[in-house]
């Protein structure tokens, strides 16, 4: 397995900040830092905001009866968060395939100048009637593919776990084409 280097805060700031929160007193757990459920919430909300920008919003969910379900999520904790810390969630699109999308959320505390955590997820496009995976409509796939292509132009690699993979993803297709 290749060692994954973490991006600098300058590199992370190349990505849009989609969620901003301040750590509240009731978010603190028995260990004196922000509880895991709030890291999940920040990662999830940031990911939802990103896919909504590609058209998978409430209107889409209602009219198309389809949505994205997280199939797998990995969280890497890098720094603790405490009461009053201001955190932002930045989304990077890693890969997309006919039925799935791989994203990474980088959570930053710019005041303390630290990367707090990495939230990586694999989302599956699901028909809400059958509860089964289904292909993205062409226009949604094109928007997601464009986001992946834009993020591939960044001069740094996303810090991924190497355990999530998009079947038929565009990154795999590009790798095969390069051989």
Rosetta constraint file for C-alpha pairs under 8 A:
AtomPair CA 1 CA 162 HARMONIC 7.77 0.50
AtomPair CA 4 CA 159 HARMONIC 5.55 0.50
AtomPair CA 4 CA 160 HARMONIC 7.16 0.50
AtomPair CA 5 CA 157 HARMONIC 7.97 0.50
AtomPair CA 5 CA 159 HARMONIC 6.43 0.50
AtomPair CA 6 CA 158 HARMONIC 7.77 0.50
AtomPair CA 6 CA 159 HARMONIC 5.92 0.50
AtomPair CA 7 CA 11 HARMONIC 5.80 0.50
AtomPair CA 7 CA 12 HARMONIC 6.35 0.50
AtomPair CA 7 CA 156 HARMONIC 6.90 0.50
AtomPair CA 7 CA 157 HARMONIC 7.76 0.50
AtomPair CA 7 CA 158 HARMONIC 7.56 0.50
AtomPair CA 7 CA 159 HARMONIC 7.55 0.50
AtomPair CA 8 CA 12 HARMONIC 6.30 0.50
AtomPair CA 9 CA 13 HARMONIC 6.07 0.50
AtomPair CA 9 CA 108 HARMONIC 7.65 0.50
AtomPair CA 9 CA 110 HARMONIC 7.86 0.50
AtomPair CA 9 CA 113 HARMONIC 7.24 0.50
AtomPair CA 9 CA 114 HARMONIC 7.29 0.50
AtomPair CA 9 CA 115 HARMONIC 7.01 0.50
AtomPair CA 10 CA 14 HARMONIC 6.92 0.50
AtomPair CA 11 CA 15 HARMONIC 7.75 0.50
AtomPair CA 11 CA 156 HARMONIC 7.49 0.50
AtomPair CA 12 CA 90 HARMONIC 7.03 0.50
AtomPair CA 12 CA 106 HARMONIC 7.18 0.50
AtomPair CA 13 CA 17 HARMONIC 7.63 0.50
AtomPair CA 13 CA 90 HARMONIC 7.70 0.50
AtomPair CA 15 CA 90 HARMONIC 5.75 0.50
AtomPair CA 15 CA 91 HARMONIC 6.38 0.50
AtomPair CA 15 CA 92 HARMONIC 6.74 0.50
AtomPair CA 16 CA 90 HARMONIC 5.56 0.50
AtomPair CA 16 CA 91 HARMONIC 6.65 0.50
AtomPair CA 17 CA 88 HARMONIC 6.14 0.50
AtomPair CA 17 CA 89 HARMONIC 5.56 0.50
AtomPair CA 17 CA 90 HARMONIC 4.59 0.50
AtomPair CA 17 CA 91 HARMONIC 7.26 0.50
AtomPair CA 18 CA 46 HARMONIC 5.59 0.50
AtomPair CA 18 CA 49 HARMONIC 6.39 0.50
AtomPair CA 18 CA 50 HARMONIC 7.29 0.50
AtomPair CA 18 CA 88 HARMONIC 7.33 0.50
AtomPair CA 18 CA 89 HARMONIC 5.83 0.50
AtomPair CA 18 CA 90 HARMONIC 5.97 0.50
AtomPair CA 18 CA 91 HARMONIC 7.25 0.50
AtomPair CA 19 CA 42 HARMONIC 7.13 0.50
AtomPair CA 19 CA 45 HARMONIC 7.02 0.50
AtomPair CA 19 CA 46 HARMONIC 5.60 0.50
AtomPair CA 19 CA 49 HARMONIC 7.97 0.50
AtomPair CA 19 CA 88 HARMONIC 5.48 0.50
AtomPair CA 19 CA 89 HARMONIC 5.02 0.50
AtomPair CA 19 CA 90 HARMONIC 7.41 0.50
AtomPair CA 20 CA 86 HARMONIC 7.16 0.50
AtomPair CA 20 CA 87 HARMONIC 5.69 0.50
AtomPair CA 20 CA 88 HARMONIC 4.41 0.50
AtomPair CA 20 CA 89 HARMONIC 6.52 0.50
AtomPair CA 21 CA 86 HARMONIC 5.80 0.50
AtomPair CA 21 CA 87 HARMONIC 5.35 0.50
AtomPair CA 21 CA 88 HARMONIC 6.48 0.50
AtomPair CA 22 CA 83 HARMONIC 7.74 0.50
AtomPair CA 22 CA 84 HARMONIC 5.64 0.50
AtomPair CA 22 CA 85 HARMONIC 5.56 0.50
AtomPair CA 22 CA 86 HARMONIC 4.43 0.50
AtomPair CA 22 CA 87 HARMONIC 6.16 0.50
AtomPair CA 23 CA 27 HARMONIC 6.54 0.50
AtomPair CA 23 CA 34 HARMONIC 7.24 0.50
AtomPair CA 23 CA 81 HARMONIC 7.36 0.50
AtomPair CA 23 CA 82 HARMONIC 6.38 0.50
AtomPair CA 23 CA 83 HARMONIC 4.98 0.50
AtomPair CA 23 CA 84 HARMONIC 4.99 0.50
AtomPair CA 23 CA 85 HARMONIC 5.33 0.50
AtomPair CA 23 CA 86 HARMONIC 6.52 0.50
AtomPair CA 23 CA 87 HARMONIC 7.62 0.50
AtomPair CA 24 CA 28 HARMONIC 7.43 0.50
AtomPair CA 24 CA 83 HARMONIC 5.47 0.50
AtomPair CA 24 CA 84 HARMONIC 6.29 0.50
AtomPair CA 25 CA 83 HARMONIC 5.50 0.50
AtomPair CA 25 CA 84 HARMONIC 7.89 0.50
AtomPair CA 27 CA 33 HARMONIC 7.95 0.50
AtomPair CA 27 CA 34 HARMONIC 5.41 0.50
AtomPair CA 27 CA 35 HARMONIC 5.91 0.50
AtomPair CA 27 CA 38 HARMONIC 6.94 0.50
AtomPair CA 27 CA 83 HARMONIC 7.85 0.50
AtomPair CA 28 CA 32 HARMONIC 5.78 0.50
AtomPair CA 28 CA 33 HARMONIC 5.03 0.50
AtomPair CA 28 CA 34 HARMONIC 4.42 0.50
AtomPair CA 28 CA 35 HARMONIC 5.58 0.50
AtomPair CA 28 CA 82 HARMONIC 7.09 0.50
AtomPair CA 28 CA 83 HARMONIC 7.20 0.50
AtomPair CA 29 CA 33 HARMONIC 5.86 0.50
AtomPair CA 29 CA 34 HARMONIC 6.05 0.50
AtomPair CA 29 CA 35 HARMONIC 5.10 0.50
AtomPair CA 32 CA 82 HARMONIC 7.43 0.50
AtomPair CA 33 CA 80 HARMONIC 6.13 0.50
AtomPair CA 33 CA 81 HARMONIC 5.63 0.50
AtomPair CA 33 CA 82 HARMONIC 5.14 0.50
AtomPair CA 33 CA 83 HARMONIC 7.76 0.50
AtomPair CA 34 CA 38 HARMONIC 6.92 0.50
AtomPair CA 34 CA 39 HARMONIC 7.81 0.50
AtomPair CA 34 CA 80 HARMONIC 7.09 0.50
AtomPair CA 34 CA 81 HARMONIC 5.39 0.50
AtomPair CA 34 CA 82 HARMONIC 5.86 0.50
AtomPair CA 34 CA 83 HARMONIC 7.70 0.50
AtomPair CA 35 CA 39 HARMONIC 7.19 0.50
AtomPair CA 36 CA 40 HARMONIC 6.39 0.50
AtomPair CA 37 CA 41 HARMONIC 6.15 0.50
AtomPair CA 38 CA 42 HARMONIC 6.09 0.50
AtomPair CA 39 CA 43 HARMONIC 6.14 0.50
AtomPair CA 39 CA 117 HARMONIC 7.95 0.50
AtomPair CA 40 CA 44 HARMONIC 5.91 0.50
AtomPair CA 40 CA 119 HARMONIC 7.67 0.50
AtomPair CA 41 CA 45 HARMONIC 5.92 0.50
AtomPair CA 42 CA 46 HARMONIC 6.04 0.50
AtomPair CA 42 CA 89 HARMONIC 6.67 0.50
AtomPair CA 42 CA 107 HARMONIC 7.96 0.50
AtomPair CA 43 CA 47 HARMONIC 6.15 0.50
AtomPair CA 43 CA 89 HARMONIC 6.89 0.50
AtomPair CA 43 CA 105 HARMONIC 5.89 0.50
AtomPair CA 43 CA 107 HARMONIC 7.78 0.50
AtomPair CA 43 CA 119 HARMONIC 5.67 0.50
AtomPair CA 44 CA 48 HARMONIC 6.09 0.50
AtomPair CA 45 CA 49 HARMONIC 6.12 0.50
AtomPair CA 46 CA 50 HARMONIC 6.30 0.50
AtomPair CA 46 CA 89 HARMONIC 5.79 0.50
AtomPair CA 46 CA 90 HARMONIC 6.93 0.50
AtomPair CA 46 CA 91 HARMONIC 6.54 0.50
AtomPair CA 46 CA 105 HARMONIC 6.90 0.50
AtomPair CA 47 CA 51 HARMONIC 6.31 0.50
AtomPair CA 47 CA 91 HARMONIC 6.58 0.50
AtomPair CA 47 CA 103 HARMONIC 7.29 0.50
AtomPair CA 47 CA 105 HARMONIC 7.02 0.50
AtomPair CA 48 CA 52 HARMONIC 5.97 0.50
AtomPair CA 49 CA 53 HARMONIC 6.38 0.50
AtomPair CA 50 CA 54 HARMONIC 6.98 0.50
AtomPair CA 50 CA 91 HARMONIC 6.70 0.50
AtomPair CA 51 CA 55 HARMONIC 6.72 0.50
AtomPair CA 51 CA 56 HARMONIC 5.68 0.50
AtomPair CA 51 CA 57 HARMONIC 7.50 0.50
AtomPair CA 51 CA 144 HARMONIC 7.76 0.50
AtomPair CA 52 CA 56 HARMONIC 4.58 0.50
AtomPair CA 52 CA 57 HARMONIC 4.58 0.50
AtomPair CA 53 CA 57 HARMONIC 7.73 0.50
AtomPair CA 54 CA 140 HARMONIC 6.26 0.50
AtomPair CA 54 CA 143 HARMONIC 5.43 0.50
AtomPair CA 54 CA 144 HARMONIC 6.18 0.50
AtomPair CA 55 CA 60 HARMONIC 6.83 0.50
AtomPair CA 55 CA 140 HARMONIC 6.34 0.50
AtomPair CA 55 CA 143 HARMONIC 7.95 0.50
AtomPair CA 56 CA 60 HARMONIC 5.46 0.50
AtomPair CA 56 CA 61 HARMONIC 6.76 0.50
AtomPair CA 56 CA 67 HARMONIC 6.90 0.50
AtomPair CA 56 CA 140 HARMONIC 7.53 0.50
AtomPair CA 57 CA 61 HARMONIC 6.23 0.50
AtomPair CA 58 CA 62 HARMONIC 6.16 0.50
AtomPair CA 59 CA 63 HARMONIC 5.97 0.50
AtomPair CA 60 CA 64 HARMONIC 5.43 0.50
AtomPair CA 60 CA 65 HARMONIC 7.28 0.50
AtomPair CA 60 CA 66 HARMONIC 7.24 0.50
AtomPair CA 60 CA 67 HARMONIC 7.91 0.50
AtomPair CA 61 CA 65 HARMONIC 5.06 0.50
AtomPair CA 61 CA 66 HARMONIC 5.12 0.50
AtomPair CA 61 CA 67 HARMONIC 5.59 0.50
AtomPair CA 62 CA 66 HARMONIC 7.61 0.50
AtomPair CA 65 CA 127 HARMONIC 6.13 0.50
AtomPair CA 65 CA 128 HARMONIC 5.19 0.50
AtomPair CA 65 CA 129 HARMONIC 6.72 0.50
AtomPair CA 66 CA 125 HARMONIC 6.97 0.50
AtomPair CA 66 CA 126 HARMONIC 5.45 0.50
AtomPair CA 66 CA 127 HARMONIC 4.44 0.50
AtomPair CA 66 CA 128 HARMONIC 5.00 0.50
AtomPair CA 66 CA 129 HARMONIC 7.93 0.50
AtomPair CA 67 CA 125 HARMONIC 5.70 0.50
AtomPair CA 67 CA 126 HARMONIC 5.41 0.50
AtomPair CA 67 CA 127 HARMONIC 6.78 0.50
AtomPair CA 67 CA 128 HARMONIC 6.83 0.50
AtomPair CA 68 CA 123 HARMONIC 5.68 0.50
AtomPair CA 68 CA 124 HARMONIC 5.24 0.50
AtomPair CA 68 CA 125 HARMONIC 4.47 0.50
AtomPair CA 68 CA 126 HARMONIC 5.79 0.50
AtomPair CA 69 CA 123 HARMONIC 5.34 0.50
AtomPair CA 69 CA 124 HARMONIC 5.24 0.50
AtomPair CA 69 CA 125 HARMONIC 6.54 0.50
AtomPair CA 69 CA 126 HARMONIC 6.72 0.50
AtomPair CA 70 CA 121 HARMONIC 6.59 0.50
AtomPair CA 70 CA 122 HARMONIC 5.78 0.50
AtomPair CA 70 CA 123 HARMONIC 4.30 0.50
AtomPair CA 70 CA 124 HARMONIC 6.21 0.50
AtomPair CA 71 CA 121 HARMONIC 7.55 0.50
AtomPair CA 71 CA 122 HARMONIC 5.68 0.50
AtomPair CA 71 CA 123 HARMONIC 5.64 0.50
AtomPair CA 71 CA 124 HARMONIC 6.31 0.50
AtomPair CA 72 CA 121 HARMONIC 5.68 0.50
AtomPair CA 72 CA 122 HARMONIC 5.38 0.50
AtomPair CA 72 CA 123 HARMONIC 7.37 0.50
AtomPair CA 72 CA 164 HARMONIC 7.65 0.50
AtomPair CA 73 CA 119 HARMONIC 7.08 0.50
AtomPair CA 73 CA 120 HARMONIC 5.58 0.50
AtomPair CA 73 CA 121 HARMONIC 4.33 0.50
AtomPair CA 73 CA 122 HARMONIC 6.55 0.50
AtomPair CA 74 CA 118 HARMONIC 7.94 0.50
AtomPair CA 74 CA 119 HARMONIC 5.85 0.50
AtomPair CA 74 CA 120 HARMONIC 5.09 0.50
AtomPair CA 74 CA 121 HARMONIC 6.39 0.50
AtomPair CA 74 CA 161 HARMONIC 7.57 0.50
AtomPair CA 75 CA 117 HARMONIC 6.95 0.50
AtomPair CA 75 CA 118 HARMONIC 5.64 0.50
AtomPair CA 75 CA 119 HARMONIC 4.60 0.50
AtomPair CA 75 CA 120 HARMONIC 6.33 0.50
AtomPair CA 76 CA 117 HARMONIC 5.50 0.50
AtomPair CA 76 CA 118 HARMONIC 5.08 0.50
AtomPair CA 76 CA 119 HARMONIC 6.60 0.50
AtomPair CA 77 CA 116 HARMONIC 6.50 0.50
AtomPair CA 77 CA 117 HARMONIC 4.62 0.50
AtomPair CA 77 CA 118 HARMONIC 6.73 0.50
AtomPair CA 78 CA 115 HARMONIC 6.70 0.50
AtomPair CA 78 CA 116 HARMONIC 5.15 0.50
AtomPair CA 78 CA 117 HARMONIC 5.19 0.50
AtomPair CA 78 CA 118 HARMONIC 7.87 0.50
AtomPair CA 79 CA 114 HARMONIC 7.25 0.50
AtomPair CA 79 CA 115 HARMONIC 6.95 0.50
AtomPair CA 79 CA 116 HARMONIC 4.67 0.50
AtomPair CA 79 CA 117 HARMONIC 6.85 0.50
AtomPair CA 80 CA 116 HARMONIC 6.71 0.50
AtomPair CA 81 CA 85 HARMONIC 6.33 0.50
AtomPair CA 81 CA 116 HARMONIC 7.31 0.50
AtomPair CA 85 CA 109 HARMONIC 6.98 0.50
AtomPair CA 86 CA 109 HARMONIC 5.89 0.50
AtomPair CA 86 CA 110 HARMONIC 7.65 0.50
AtomPair CA 86 CA 111 HARMONIC 7.38 0.50
AtomPair CA 87 CA 107 HARMONIC 6.43 0.50
AtomPair CA 87 CA 108 HARMONIC 5.50 0.50
AtomPair CA 87 CA 109 HARMONIC 4.83 0.50
AtomPair CA 87 CA 110 HARMONIC 7.46 0.50
AtomPair CA 88 CA 107 HARMONIC 5.51 0.50
AtomPair CA 88 CA 108 HARMONIC 5.34 0.50
AtomPair CA 88 CA 109 HARMONIC 6.66 0.50
AtomPair CA 89 CA 105 HARMONIC 6.13 0.50
AtomPair CA 89 CA 106 HARMONIC 5.75 0.50
AtomPair CA 89 CA 107 HARMONIC 4.56 0.50
AtomPair CA 89 CA 108 HARMONIC 6.62 0.50
AtomPair CA 90 CA 105 HARMONIC 5.37 0.50
AtomPair CA 90 CA 106 HARMONIC 5.16 0.50
AtomPair CA 90 CA 107 HARMONIC 6.35 0.50
AtomPair CA 90 CA 108 HARMONIC 7.94 0.50
AtomPair CA 91 CA 103 HARMONIC 6.97 0.50
AtomPair CA 91 CA 104 HARMONIC 5.83 0.50
AtomPair CA 91 CA 105 HARMONIC 4.55 0.50
AtomPair CA 91 CA 106 HARMONIC 6.52 0.50
AtomPair CA 92 CA 103 HARMONIC 5.74 0.50
AtomPair CA 92 CA 104 HARMONIC 5.19 0.50
AtomPair CA 92 CA 105 HARMONIC 6.30 0.50
AtomPair CA 92 CA 106 HARMONIC 8.00 0.50
AtomPair CA 92 CA 148 HARMONIC 7.83 0.50
AtomPair CA 92 CA 151 HARMONIC 6.44 0.50
AtomPair CA 92 CA 158 HARMONIC 7.49 0.50
AtomPair CA 93 CA 101 HARMONIC 7.77 0.50
AtomPair CA 93 CA 102 HARMONIC 6.37 0.50
AtomPair CA 93 CA 103 HARMONIC 4.62 0.50
AtomPair CA 93 CA 104 HARMONIC 6.52 0.50
AtomPair CA 93 CA 144 HARMONIC 7.91 0.50
AtomPair CA 93 CA 147 HARMONIC 6.14 0.50
AtomPair CA 93 CA 148 HARMONIC 4.91 0.50
AtomPair CA 93 CA 151 HARMONIC 6.27 0.50
AtomPair CA 94 CA 101 HARMONIC 7.72 0.50
AtomPair CA 94 CA 102 HARMONIC 5.31 0.50
AtomPair CA 94 CA 103 HARMONIC 5.21 0.50
AtomPair CA 94 CA 104 HARMONIC 6.91 0.50
AtomPair CA 94 CA 148 HARMONIC 5.72 0.50
AtomPair CA 94 CA 151 HARMONIC 7.28 0.50
AtomPair CA 94 CA 152 HARMONIC 7.63 0.50
AtomPair CA 94 CA 158 HARMONIC 7.23 0.50
AtomPair CA 95 CA 101 HARMONIC 5.83 0.50
AtomPair CA 95 CA 102 HARMONIC 5.05 0.50
AtomPair CA 95 CA 103 HARMONIC 7.13 0.50
AtomPair CA 95 CA 145 HARMONIC 7.65 0.50
AtomPair CA 95 CA 148 HARMONIC 5.75 0.50
AtomPair CA 95 CA 166 HARMONIC 6.65 0.50
AtomPair CA 95 CA 169 HARMONIC 5.95 0.50
AtomPair CA 95 CA 170 HARMONIC 6.31 0.50
AtomPair CA 95 CA 171 HARMONIC 6.12 0.50
AtomPair CA 96 CA 100 HARMONIC 5.77 0.50
AtomPair CA 96 CA 101 HARMONIC 4.32 0.50
AtomPair CA 96 CA 102 HARMONIC 6.18 0.50
AtomPair CA 96 CA 141 HARMONIC 7.76 0.50
AtomPair CA 96 CA 144 HARMONIC 6.70 0.50
AtomPair CA 96 CA 145 HARMONIC 6.23 0.50
AtomPair CA 96 CA 148 HARMONIC 7.10 0.50
AtomPair CA 96 CA 166 HARMONIC 6.37 0.50
AtomPair CA 96 CA 169 HARMONIC 5.03 0.50
AtomPair CA 96 CA 170 HARMONIC 6.09 0.50
AtomPair CA 96 CA 171 HARMONIC 7.92 0.50
AtomPair CA 97 CA 101 HARMONIC 6.34 0.50
AtomPair CA 97 CA 141 HARMONIC 7.94 0.50
AtomPair CA 97 CA 166 HARMONIC 5.87 0.50
AtomPair CA 97 CA 167 HARMONIC 6.11 0.50
AtomPair CA 97 CA 168 HARMONIC 5.20 0.50
AtomPair CA 97 CA 169 HARMONIC 4.00 0.50
AtomPair CA 97 CA 170 HARMONIC 6.33 0.50
AtomPair CA 98 CA 135 HARMONIC 5.12 0.50
AtomPair CA 98 CA 136 HARMONIC 5.96 0.50
AtomPair CA 98 CA 141 HARMONIC 7.16 0.50
AtomPair CA 98 CA 167 HARMONIC 7.93 0.50
AtomPair CA 98 CA 168 HARMONIC 6.87 0.50
AtomPair CA 98 CA 169 HARMONIC 7.36 0.50
AtomPair CA 99 CA 124 HARMONIC 5.85 0.50
AtomPair CA 99 CA 125 HARMONIC 5.29 0.50
AtomPair CA 99 CA 133 HARMONIC 6.57 0.50
AtomPair CA 99 CA 134 HARMONIC 5.73 0.50
AtomPair CA 99 CA 135 HARMONIC 4.50 0.50
AtomPair CA 99 CA 136 HARMONIC 5.73 0.50
AtomPair CA 100 CA 122 HARMONIC 6.84 0.50
AtomPair CA 100 CA 123 HARMONIC 5.45 0.50
AtomPair CA 100 CA 124 HARMONIC 4.41 0.50
AtomPair CA 100 CA 125 HARMONIC 5.84 0.50
AtomPair CA 100 CA 166 HARMONIC 6.22 0.50
AtomPair CA 100 CA 167 HARMONIC 7.63 0.50
AtomPair CA 101 CA 122 HARMONIC 5.78 0.50
AtomPair CA 101 CA 123 HARMONIC 5.22 0.50
AtomPair CA 101 CA 124 HARMONIC 6.64 0.50
AtomPair CA 101 CA 144 HARMONIC 7.84 0.50
AtomPair CA 101 CA 166 HARMONIC 6.73 0.50
AtomPair CA 102 CA 120 HARMONIC 7.55 0.50
AtomPair CA 102 CA 121 HARMONIC 5.84 0.50
AtomPair CA 102 CA 122 HARMONIC 4.56 0.50
AtomPair CA 102 CA 123 HARMONIC 6.38 0.50
AtomPair CA 102 CA 164 HARMONIC 7.59 0.50
AtomPair CA 102 CA 165 HARMONIC 7.43 0.50
AtomPair CA 102 CA 166 HARMONIC 6.69 0.50
AtomPair CA 103 CA 120 HARMONIC 5.83 0.50
AtomPair CA 103 CA 121 HARMONIC 5.52 0.50
AtomPair CA 103 CA 122 HARMONIC 6.60 0.50
AtomPair CA 104 CA 118 HARMONIC 6.81 0.50
AtomPair CA 104 CA 119 HARMONIC 5.66 0.50
AtomPair CA 104 CA 120 HARMONIC 4.37 0.50
AtomPair CA 104 CA 121 HARMONIC 6.47 0.50
AtomPair CA 104 CA 158 HARMONIC 7.24 0.50
AtomPair CA 104 CA 159 HARMONIC 7.79 0.50
AtomPair CA 104 CA 160 HARMONIC 7.34 0.50
AtomPair CA 105 CA 118 HARMONIC 5.78 0.50
AtomPair CA 105 CA 119 HARMONIC 4.94 0.50
AtomPair CA 105 CA 120 HARMONIC 6.23 0.50
AtomPair CA 106 CA 115 HARMONIC 7.12 0.50
AtomPair CA 106 CA 116 HARMONIC 7.67 0.50
AtomPair CA 106 CA 117 HARMONIC 6.13 0.50
AtomPair CA 106 CA 118 HARMONIC 4.87 0.50
AtomPair CA 106 CA 119 HARMONIC 6.51 0.50
AtomPair CA 107 CA 115 HARMONIC 6.06 0.50
AtomPair CA 107 CA 116 HARMONIC 5.41 0.50
AtomPair CA 107 CA 117 HARMONIC 5.31 0.50
AtomPair CA 107 CA 118 HARMONIC 6.39 0.50
AtomPair CA 107 CA 119 HARMONIC 7.88 0.50
AtomPair CA 108 CA 113 HARMONIC 7.53 0.50
AtomPair CA 108 CA 114 HARMONIC 5.96 0.50
AtomPair CA 108 CA 115 HARMONIC 4.53 0.50
AtomPair CA 108 CA 116 HARMONIC 5.33 0.50
AtomPair CA 108 CA 117 HARMONIC 7.37 0.50
AtomPair CA 109 CA 113 HARMONIC 5.80 0.50
AtomPair CA 109 CA 114 HARMONIC 5.44 0.50
AtomPair CA 109 CA 115 HARMONIC 6.36 0.50
AtomPair CA 109 CA 116 HARMONIC 6.54 0.50
AtomPair CA 110 CA 114 HARMONIC 6.38 0.50
AtomPair CA 118 CA 159 HARMONIC 7.61 0.50
AtomPair CA 120 CA 160 HARMONIC 6.86 0.50
AtomPair CA 120 CA 161 HARMONIC 7.83 0.50
AtomPair CA 121 CA 164 HARMONIC 7.73 0.50
AtomPair CA 122 CA 164 HARMONIC 6.67 0.50
AtomPair CA 122 CA 165 HARMONIC 7.73 0.50
AtomPair CA 122 CA 166 HARMONIC 7.63 0.50
AtomPair CA 124 CA 133 HARMONIC 6.40 0.50
AtomPair CA 125 CA 133 HARMONIC 5.60 0.50
AtomPair CA 125 CA 134 HARMONIC 5.80 0.50
AtomPair CA 125 CA 135 HARMONIC 6.67 0.50
AtomPair CA 125 CA 136 HARMONIC 6.43 0.50
AtomPair CA 126 CA 131 HARMONIC 5.95 0.50
AtomPair CA 126 CA 132 HARMONIC 5.35 0.50
AtomPair CA 126 CA 133 HARMONIC 4.38 0.50
AtomPair CA 126 CA 134 HARMONIC 5.48 0.50
AtomPair CA 127 CA 131 HARMONIC 5.34 0.50
AtomPair CA 127 CA 132 HARMONIC 5.64 0.50
AtomPair CA 127 CA 133 HARMONIC 6.32 0.50
AtomPair CA 127 CA 134 HARMONIC 6.09 0.50
AtomPair CA 128 CA 132 HARMONIC 7.53 0.50
AtomPair CA 136 CA 140 HARMONIC 6.09 0.50
AtomPair CA 136 CA 141 HARMONIC 5.55 0.50
AtomPair CA 137 CA 141 HARMONIC 6.16 0.50
AtomPair CA 138 CA 142 HARMONIC 6.09 0.50
AtomPair CA 139 CA 143 HARMONIC 6.34 0.50
AtomPair CA 140 CA 144 HARMONIC 6.22 0.50
AtomPair CA 141 CA 145 HARMONIC 5.91 0.50
AtomPair CA 142 CA 146 HARMONIC 6.05 0.50
AtomPair CA 143 CA 147 HARMONIC 6.40 0.50
AtomPair CA 144 CA 148 HARMONIC 6.33 0.50
AtomPair CA 145 CA 149 HARMONIC 6.13 0.50
AtomPair CA 145 CA 170 HARMONIC 7.69 0.50
AtomPair CA 146 CA 150 HARMONIC 6.09 0.50
AtomPair CA 147 CA 151 HARMONIC 6.19 0.50
AtomPair CA 148 CA 152 HARMONIC 6.10 0.50
AtomPair CA 149 CA 153 HARMONIC 6.67 0.50
AtomPair CA 150 CA 154 HARMONIC 7.42 0.50
AtomPair CA 165 CA 169 HARMONIC 7.90 0.50
AtomPair CA 168 CA 172 HARMONIC 6.73 0.50
AtomPair CA 168 CA 173 HARMONIC 7.03 0.50
AtomPair CA 169 CA 173 HARMONIC 6.46 0.50
AtomPair CA 170 CA 174 HARMONIC 6.06 0.50
AtomPair CA 171 CA 175 HARMONIC 6.19 0.50
AtomPair CA 172 CA 176 HARMONIC 6.22 0.50
AtomPair CA 173 CA 177 HARMONIC 6.14 0.50
AtomPair CA 174 CA 178 HARMONIC 6.19 0.50
AtomPair CA 175 CA 179 HARMONIC 6.62 0.50
